Amino acid sequence: MLKFLGEHYFIDIEKVNDITILKNIGTGDTEPNISLVKFELVKTMIDVVMTESEEVDDNLGIKGSNNLSLPFKLAFNTLLTHGIIKTL
């Protein structure tokens, strides 16, 4: 386990599934439909979070995260807010 900003984080795959699957209401379809917009946004944000290459000094806490890119910060906070990234 890697510690980041004082916490251990993981990606909740079931939450990704819940967010991207459209609910079939009254259509009679048995196959799930995927919202391509949501799927692509979540996929891109996870990619941004997973490929960030800036080093963070956990000893500095929030101050150590100042060097992170704007796309990383936005993607991480969005995924965290929507429950896709969770703390252990």
C-alpha positions as CSV (number, residue, x, y, z in Angstrom):
1,M,0.0,0.0,0.0
2,L,1.2,3.4,-0.8
3,K,0.4,6.4,1.3
4,F,-0.6,9.6,-0.4
5,L,-1.4,12.9,1.4
6,G,-1.5,11.0,4.7
7,E,-4.1,8.5,3.5
8,H,-4.4,5.2,1.6
9,Y,-6.7,5.4,-1.4
10,F,-8.3,2.9,-3.7
11,I,-10.5,3.0,-6.8
12,D,-14.0,1.6,-6.2
13,I,-14.7,-0.4,-9.4
14,E,-18.3,-1.1,-8.4
15,K,-18.9,2.7,-8.1
16,V,-17.5,3.2,-11.6
17,N,-19.9,0.6,-12.8
18,D,-22.9,2.2,-10.9
19,I,-22.1,5.7,-12.4
20,T,-21.6,4.6,-16.0
21,I,-24.5,2.1,-16.3
22,L,-27.8,3.8,-17.4
23,K,-30.9,2.5,-15.7
24,N,-33.3,0.8,-18.1
25,I,-36.7,2.1,-17.0
26,G,-39.6,0.5,-18.8
27,T,-37.7,-0.4,-22.0
28,G,-37.8,-4.2,-21.5
29,D,-34.0,-4.3,-22.3
30,T,-32.1,-6.9,-20.3
31,E,-28.7,-5.6,-21.4
32,P,-27.2,-2.7,-19.6
33,N,-26.5,0.5,-21.5
34,I,-23.5,2.6,-20.8
35,S,-23.3,6.4,-20.7
36,L,-20.4,7.0,-23.1
37,V,-19.9,10.6,-21.8
38,K,-19.7,9.5,-18.2
39,F,-17.5,6.5,-19.1
40,E,-15.0,8.5,-21.1
41,L,-14.9,11.3,-18.4
42,V,-14.3,8.7,-15.6
43,K,-11.7,6.8,-17.7
44,T,-9.8,10.0,-18.5
45,M,-9.8,11.2,-14.9
46,I,-8.5,7.9,-13.7
47,D,-5.8,7.9,-16.4
48,V,-4.8,11.4,-15.2
49,V,-4.6,10.3,-11.6
50,M,-2.7,7.1,-12.4
51,T,-0.1,8.8,-14.7
52,E,0.8,11.8,-12.5
53,S,4.5,11.9,-12.3
54,E,5.1,14.7,-9.8
55,E,6.6,13.6,-6.5
56,V,4.8,14.5,-3.3
57,D,6.5,14.8,0.1
58,D,3.9,13.3,2.6
59,N,5.8,15.0,5.4
60,L,4.7,18.4,4.1
61,G,1.0,17.4,4.0
62,I,-1.1,19.8,1.9
63,K,1.9,22.0,1.2
64,G,3.5,19.0,-0.5
65,S,0.7,18.8,-3.0
66,N,1.3,22.3,-4.4
67,N,3.5,20.8,-7.2
68,L,0.7,18.6,-8.5
69,S,-0.7,19.5,-11.9
70,L,-4.1,21.2,-12.2
71,P,-5.6,18.3,-14.2
72,F,-4.5,15.9,-11.4
73,K,-6.0,18.0,-8.7
74,L,-9.3,18.4,-10.6
75,A,-9.5,14.7,-11.5
76,F,-8.6,13.5,-8.0
77,N,-11.0,15.8,-6.3
78,T,-13.8,14.9,-8.7
79,L,-13.3,11.2,-8.3
80,L,-13.1,11.6,-4.5
81,T,-16.3,13.6,-4.4
82,H,-18.2,11.1,-6.5
83,G,-17.0,8.2,-4.4
84,I,-14.9,6.6,-7.1
85,I,-11.7,7.2,-5.1
86,K,-12.1,6.2,-1.5
87,T,-9.9,6.0,1.6
88,L,-9.2,2.8,3.4
